[in-house]
Amino acid sequence: MPDVIQRAVERLALHNTVARAVIILCASVLVYLLGLAWVVVAGRHRWRMTLRTVVRVLALGVLVALGSKVLTP
C-alpha cells in the first residue's frame, strides 16, 4: 500500500510544480515536527540523560544540518 501512495505522489510532483512545492513543504514540516517531538520526549527524560548523551545528540544534530546543506541542490 505505501508503494502505491508513494508512486502517486511522485507522479503528481513530476507533473505539477505547485504540487511538488507543497509536497516538499509538507515533508520539511514533518521533519521539524519529528524533531520537536524528540525534544519533548528528551525533555521529559532529562533526568536520565548524561552530559555525554547530550553532547552526542547535539553533535549529531549539527552533522545532520550540515549534511542537509551540502546535499541540498
Contacts in CASP RR format, 6 or more apart in sequence:
PFRMAT RR
TARGET T0000
AUTHOR 0000-0000-0000
METHOD contacts of the structure
MODEL  1
MPDVIQRAVERLALHNTVARAVIILCASVLVYLLGLAWVVVAGRHRWRMT
LRTVVRVLALGVLVALGSKVLTP
9 23 0 8 1.000
12 19 0 8 1.000
12 20 0 8 1.000
12 23 0 8 1.000
13 19 0 8 1.000
13 20 0 8 1.000
13 23 0 8 1.000
14 20 0 8 1.000
42 49 0 8 1.000
42 57 0 8 1.000
END
